[in-house]
Each structure stands twice: as structure tokens, then as C-alpha cells.
Amino acid sequence: MWLYSLLLAASLGSAPFVPVQNSTPQACFVFGEVIWSVGQVSSMLSSNCSIHIERKDRLVTMRGRQGMVQFMIPEDPGVHEFFYRWGNTMARIDDETVGVGFGPGGAAVLSRE
């Protein structure tokens, strides 16, 4: 009975009830830290989407449904903050902007400008 009352009240209201469907795709980000020293290279990166992240020496490879992006951990000693929005042509390492060049097969390489 309460459901009938709720539906009646909704139909008598001044504005019709229309469900809103979010069709905007979720923005994907890769973020975290990369570390370089004479004796150690490391990365601690995460993503809010299903992006596979792997590192081999200084080369970090990120694979998603839309392709692949690679970048080199800079040879600047210390911990560096990394931020990339998937699909953009720019990323950030610390306060420095890093360009993305898309190549054959959907691969992109992040490089310092």
C-alpha cells in the first residue's frame, strides 16, 4: 500500500521523476611515485581503472583497453611524483610536464620536452 501512495505522490508532484543515467565515461588516471638512485630503480604506481602497470629497469609500461603507454623513469636521484590522465598528450613528473608521442600500434612514449 505504501508503494502505491509513493507512486501517487510522485505522479502528483510538480516535476516529473526522470531517472538520470550517467553516460560519461570514467576518466582513468595513473598516479604514484617513481624512484631512481645509483643502486635502485623502483615505481609505486596505481590506477583507478583496469590498467596493467609493469616496470623493467627504468622503463614503465602501462597497458589499457585503448592501447599502451611507456615512459622512462628519469635519472634524477630521489623520489618523483608521477601523474598521467589516460589518453592525454601530457603527463607530469614532479613539476615538469612530460610529452606523449603516439606511435604505431597504439603505443606511446612519454618523453621529457
C-alpha positions as CSV (number, residue, x, y, z in Angstrom):
1,M,0.0,0.0,0.0
2,W,2.8,2.4,0.8
3,L,4.3,1.9,-2.6
4,Y,1.0,2.9,-4.2
5,S,1.0,6.1,-2.1
6,L,4.6,6.9,-3.0
7,L,3.8,6.4,-6.8
8,L,0.7,8.5,-6.5
9,A,2.6,11.3,-4.7
10,A,5.3,11.2,-7.3
11,S,2.8,11.5,-10.1
12,L,1.0,14.4,-8.4
13,G,4.3,16.3,-7.9
14,S,5.1,19.4,-9.9
15,A,8.1,17.9,-11.7
16,P,8.1,14.5,-13.3
17,F,10.5,12.0,-11.9
18,V,13.0,11.0,-14.6
19,P,15.9,8.7,-13.8
20,V,19.3,10.1,-14.9
21,Q,21.7,7.8,-16.4
22,N,25.4,8.7,-16.4
23,S,26.7,8.1,-19.9
24,T,30.0,9.9,-19.4
25,P,32.9,7.5,-19.3
26,Q,35.1,7.5,-16.2
27,A,38.4,9.3,-16.6
28,C,41.4,7.0,-16.0
29,F,44.4,8.2,-14.1
30,V,47.8,6.7,-13.3
31,F,49.5,8.2,-10.3
32,G,52.1,7.5,-7.7
33,E,55.9,7.7,-7.3
34,V,58.9,6.7,-9.3
35,I,62.3,6.4,-7.6
36,W,65.8,6.5,-9.1
37,S,69.2,6.2,-7.4
38,V,72.6,4.8,-8.4
39,G,71.7,1.5,-6.7
40,Q,67.9,1.3,-7.1
41,V,65.1,1.9,-9.6
42,S,61.5,1.5,-8.4
43,S,58.0,2.6,-9.1
44,M,54.9,2.6,-6.9
45,L,52.0,3.4,-9.3
46,S,48.3,2.9,-9.1
47,S,45.3,3.5,-11.3
48,N,41.6,4.0,-10.8
49,C,40.9,1.9,-13.9
50,S,41.9,-1.5,-15.1
51,I,45.4,-0.5,-16.4
52,H,48.2,-3.1,-16.1
53,I,51.4,-1.5,-15.0
54,E,54.8,-3.2,-15.2
55,R,58.4,-2.0,-14.8
56,K,61.6,-3.3,-16.3
57,D,64.7,-1.3,-15.2
58,R,63.8,2.3,-15.9
59,L,61.0,1.5,-18.5
60,V,57.5,1.6,-17.2
61,T,54.8,0.1,-19.4
62,M,51.1,0.8,-18.9
63,R,48.5,-1.2,-20.9
64,G,44.8,-0.5,-21.1
65,R,42.0,-1.3,-23.4
66,Q,42.9,1.8,-25.5
67,G,46.5,0.9,-26.1
68,M,49.9,1.1,-24.4
69,V,51.9,4.0,-22.9
70,Q,55.6,3.8,-21.9
71,F,57.9,6.1,-20.1
72,M,61.4,6.1,-18.7
73,I,61.9,6.9,-15.0
74,P,64.2,9.9,-15.0
75,E,67.8,9.5,-13.9
76,D,67.3,12.3,-11.3
77,P,68.2,10.9,-7.8
78,G,65.2,10.7,-5.4
79,V,61.5,10.1,-5.3
80,H,59.4,11.7,-8.0
81,E,55.7,12.2,-8.1
82,F,54.0,10.9,-11.3
83,F,50.6,11.7,-12.7
84,Y,49.0,10.8,-16.0
85,R,45.4,11.0,-17.3
86,W,44.9,8.2,-19.8
87,G,44.6,9.4,-23.3
88,N,46.2,12.9,-22.7
89,T,49.2,14.0,-24.6
90,M,50.9,15.3,-21.5
91,A,51.9,13.7,-18.1
92,R,53.6,15.1,-15.1
93,I,56.8,14.0,-13.2
94,D,57.1,16.3,-10.2
95,D,56.5,19.8,-11.5
96,E,57.8,19.0,-15.0
97,T,55.5,18.4,-18.0
98,V,56.2,15.3,-20.0
99,G,55.0,14.9,-23.6
100,V,53.4,11.8,-25.1
101,G,54.1,10.8,-28.6
102,F,51.8,8.1,-30.0
103,G,53.4,5.6,-32.3
104,P,52.4,2.6,-34.4
105,G,50.2,0.0,-32.9
106,G,48.7,2.4,-30.2
107,A,52.0,2.6,-28.3
108,A,53.0,6.0,-26.8
109,V,56.3,7.0,-25.3
110,L,56.4,9.7,-22.6
111,S,59.5,11.8,-23.0
112,R,60.8,15.0,-21.5
113,E,60.4,18.1,-23.6
